Amino acid sequence: MSFQEVIGQEECKERLLQMTREGRLPHAIMLCGPQGVGKKALAIAFASYLLGEDNAMVKKLEHPDLHFTYPTIKLPSMSTDHKPTSDDFAREWHELIMQGPYFTMDEWMTAMGGENQQAVITAGESEALVRKLSLKSSQGGYKVSVIWLPERMNIECANKLLKLIEEPPSQTVFLMVCEEPDRLLETIRSRVQRIDVRKLPAEVIYQALVERRGVSEEAARRISRLANGSWLKALEELQVGTENEQFLDLYISLMRLAYQRKIRDLRKWSEVLAGFGREKQKRFLQYFLRMTRECFIYNFKQQDLVYMTQAEEDFARNFARFVNETNILPIYDLANLAIRDIGQNANAKIVFFDFALQTIVLLLQK
């Protein structure tokens, strides 16, 4: 994969190339930023550059000196003492990555067949990485380790990786792709060169939609605005029957049932949410936060500040007045608490039913 396939991020591309040209390439780089801005694409493109873009094995992402690490799950077929590693899912990863570097954790979970689990990077992975990187380069050049979402390492894995970064094997470059750097050990963060990958400008997304996807100018203009700097979000908006449409239906149902105080129906609503995988549950709660924020802003009658689809705006037109200065912050706190609880594997039925009941109270505050 080449840098030409990365959407935007020209400043980051040039910074990576300049460090290499000037002979000051650090042994560990961490690309940090929100989902969908191209961190993974940048890492793979840079890895390809270091290993030789014209190499046939590099083009197929099958170069023996290119190593991928990513969150995995434990399948029922695995023994109780087995620590899952990236090698266990190498075929699924390669199939997905060859379709393009822009994909979500949910898509990766689906590829592994574990939508209802929490994916982590285990100590088994760090042990495997130590073995791989201790070998000499097969081509006499760099060995590149691309680590997707290092914040998902368990503590045992993180400590072992720390030792590897502190004493890296010769000509080894670590490229970490991180969305929540604060979850990483401080000792790891202090030993990497951090590069912040920022949201994509709307005009960059607009141009890519028109030129790469053949989207009409009018549709591209709307989508690029809604995407909020994320190419992944822009791709979602292109799909028919997107997840966001389902989330909007759930949001509308929650607010209507909460306003009407229909406890029994709210319990059914919470059971629907509990049936989702945890990653999807967290994405709904993020959508809930965004939609609530948009409703609050809608009250100010500043159209240039509103970032909603037509369907979302149609609902907000009558609902927005219920989101006000009194309840906006408590609503935010409620959703963030639910995100934390889901992330800590709390019982989803209890979390979402309590979430729904609390919404009744907050929605009626004036």
N, C-alpha and C positions, 0 to 999 in steps of 0.2 A: 504494500500500500504506500502511496506517495502523499506528500503534503498537499498536492493538488486536490486530493479527495476530501480534505478537511474543509469544512464550511467555515470561512472567515478565519479569525484568530491569527492574523498576519503578524502581529507584534510578538506573540508567543513563538511562532515558527521562526522568526528572525532571531529571537533571543537564543533559542536552542542551537540554531545553526552557527551563530556568532561564537558561542562558547566553544563549539567544536573546532571552528576555524582557528580560533586564537589559542587552542591547546589548553584550555582551562575548564574542560568538561568535568564536573563533579561526579563522584562514583554513585551518588544517590540523589535523585531529583523527585520531588513530589509535586504533581500537578493538582492544584486544589480549585474547586469551584462547584457551582450548583449542577444539578443533573441536566444533561442534554446540551451542554455548551461545547462539547467536543474534546474533553480531556482524554478519553480513551482513544479517540481517533488520532490526537496529537501524539500520544505515547506510542501507538503502533506505527505511525508514519515515521517518527523519529528513530524507533528501533530498526525499521526497514532501512532508513538512511545510514545508520551506523553499520549495519550488516551488509549493505550493498543492494540498492533498489533493483538493480538489473539482474540480480541472482534469481534464478527460477524458483529455488526453494523459498526465498524471501517473499516472492510474489504470492506463493501459495501459503505463506505463513507456516511453513514446515521446516524452517532452517534449524539444524541441530543446536545452534547456539542461541536460539530464541526460546525463552521459557515463560510460560503464562501461569500466573497464580490468581485464583479467584475463589469466591465463597462457594462452598459445597454443602451438600446435605448427606444424611445417612439413610441409605435405602434399606428396606426390610431384608433384602438378600445379603446384606453385609453382616459379618460376624460381630458379636457384641464388643470385642476388644479392638475392632478395626477403627483406625482414625482416618476418615475420608480425606483424600487428597485430590488435587486437580487432575492427576493422571486417571482417576476413576471416571472422570467425565470429559476426557480429552476429545473424544469423537463428537459429543454434543456441542462442546465449546467451539471446535473447529468449524462445524457446520454452521453455527450461528454467526461466528465472527466473519466467515467468508461471505455472508450475505450483506455485511456492512458493519462498521464499528459503532453505529448508533443504535443501541438497544437498551432496554430497561432491565432492572433486576427481576421484575415480574416475568419478562420474556425468558430470561435465563432460568428462573425457577420452573417455568413451564417446560423448557427444554430438558431439564433434569428430571422432571416428573415429580416435583415436590412442592406444589403450590401452597400447601398448608403448613410448611415448616419454616424455620428460620435458618437461613444459610450463613455459615461461618467459615473462617479459615482456621483449621485445626493445627495442633502441634505436629501432626503427621506431615503436614505440608511443609513446615519449616525444615523438618528432618530430610524430606525428599529434596528440597531446594539446596540444602547443604551438600548433599551427595552430588547433585547435578553440577553445581557451580565449582566444585572442587576439581572437576575434570578439566583438562586443557581444552582450549578452544579448538574445535574440529577444523576450522578454516584459518586459524592463525590470527584472528582479529578479536573483536569484542565478544563478550558473552553478555546478553541482555536479558534481564529479568523484569517483566512487566507484571506489576501487582495491582489488580483491580480491587478497589475498596479495602485497603489495608485496615481501615477502622473496624472491620468485621473479624479481625484476628482475635482468638481468645488469648488470655493473658500468657499462657504457656508458650503459644506460638510467637507472640509479640516479643517475649524475652529472648527466645532463640534467634529471632530475626535481628534483634538489636545487636547481638554478638556478631552476627554475620555482616551487618552494616559497619560495625566498629572495626572489623578486620576483614575487609572484602577480599575475595580471591582476585588474583591479577587480571587486569583488563575486564573487570565486571562492572556493568552499569545497571543500577536499579532504577526503574521508572515506576513510581507509585501514582495511582489514579485515585484521588481521595475527594469525598464529598463532605465529610465531617471530621476534619483534622483534630478537633478538640477531643475526640474520643481516642486518639492515639496516645501512646506513652510519650510524655514530654521528652524523655531521653531519645526516642526515635525522631521526634520532630526537630530536635536540636542538631541532629546529625545528617539532615537532608537539606538540599537546596530547594526552597519552596518557590514555586511559580504560580501565581494566581491567574486562573483562566476565567475571564469575566463573561457576563452574559453577552450574547450576540446582539449587535444593533439591529433594529427592525429592518433597516434597508438591506443589510446583508442577508437576512432570512428571506426578504422579499425577492431579492435578486436570485437567490438559490432556488426558490420555488418556481420562478418563471423560467430560468435557464436550465435547471437540472430536472425539474418535475413537469414542466410544460403547463403550469397552472396559469389561469388567466390573470391579468393584472389586477382586476377588481378583487378576485378571491385571494390572491397573494397579499394584497394590501391588508385585508381583514385578518387573515391568518397570521401574518407577520406581527401584527399588533397584539393579537391574543396570545401569541407564543411566549411573550415576556422573556425574550432572550434565549429560548431553548429550541434547538432544532428538533429534538424529540417531540416537544409539544406541538410544533408545527406539523410534523408527520402525523401525529394523532388526529389533529384537526382535519387532515385530508381524508381520513378513513370514514366510511359510512358506518353509522351506529357506534360511535366512539364510546369509550368508557365514561367520558365526561357527561354524555347524554344520560347514561345510567345514573351517574352520581347526581346530576341535576334532578332527576325524578325522585331519588332518595332524599335529597335535600328538601324538595318541595313537600314530599310526604311527611317528613319529620316536622317541618314548620306548621303545616296545616293540622296535623294530629296533635301537636303540642298546644297549639292555640285553642283547639277544641277539647283539650284534656281527655283524649280517648286513650286511657291507660292500656286497655287490652290490645288495641291496635298498635300502640307503641311497643308493646312487648313483641308482637309479631314482627314489627319493623326491626327491632334489635336482633331478632333471630335470623333475619335475612342477612344483616351485616355480619353476624357471627359465623355465617356459612362461608364467607370469603376467606381467602388466605390472608395471613397477617400483613403481608406487603400491600395487598389491595386495601385492607382495612385502614392502614396508615395513609394510603393515597386518598381514600375518601375523606379522612379527617383533614388532610391538607387542602382538599377541594372545599370542604366545609369552611375552613378558615378564609380561603380566597373569596368564596362567594359571599360570606358574611361581610368581609371588608368592602367588597364592591357594593353591596347593598347600603352600607353605611355611607360610602362616598357618593352614592347616587342621590342621597338626600340633599347634597349641596348644589345640585342642578348644574354641575360643570361637566358637560358632555365629553370634553377632551380628557378628563380624568377617569372616565369609565371604560373598563376593559372587560366587556361581556359579550357573549354571543347574543343573537337576536332573541333566542328562546330564554336565555337568562335574564335579559333586560325586560322581556315581557312579564316575567314573574316579579322581578324587582320593582316594577312600576307601582304595584299595589302593596307589596310586602315591605319595601325598604323602610317605611316609617316605623316599623317595629324594632329596627336596629338603631339605637341612639347612643348618646353620650353616657347614659346611665348603665347600659348593659354590654356595650361593645367589649370592654376589657374583661369583665367576668366571663363572657362567652369565649373569648380568646383563651383565657386561663383554663376553662373547662375542656376545650378541644386539645390543648397542649398536654393537659393531664391525661387525657384518654390516649394520646399518642405515646406518652411515656409508659402507661400501663400496658398497652398492647405490645410495645417493644420489650417489656419485661415478662411477656407470656402470661399475663393475667387472663382470667376467664373472660372471653370476649362477650358472652351473653350478658354477664353481670356488668361489664364495662359499658356496653352500648345501651343497656336498659337504664342504668343510672344516668348515663349521658342524656338520654331522651327525657327522663324525669326532671333533671336539672334544667333542661331547655325550657320546660313549661314555666318554671319559676322565673327564669331570666327573660323570657320572651314577653312576659306580662309586666316587666318593670318599666316605669315611665319617669 
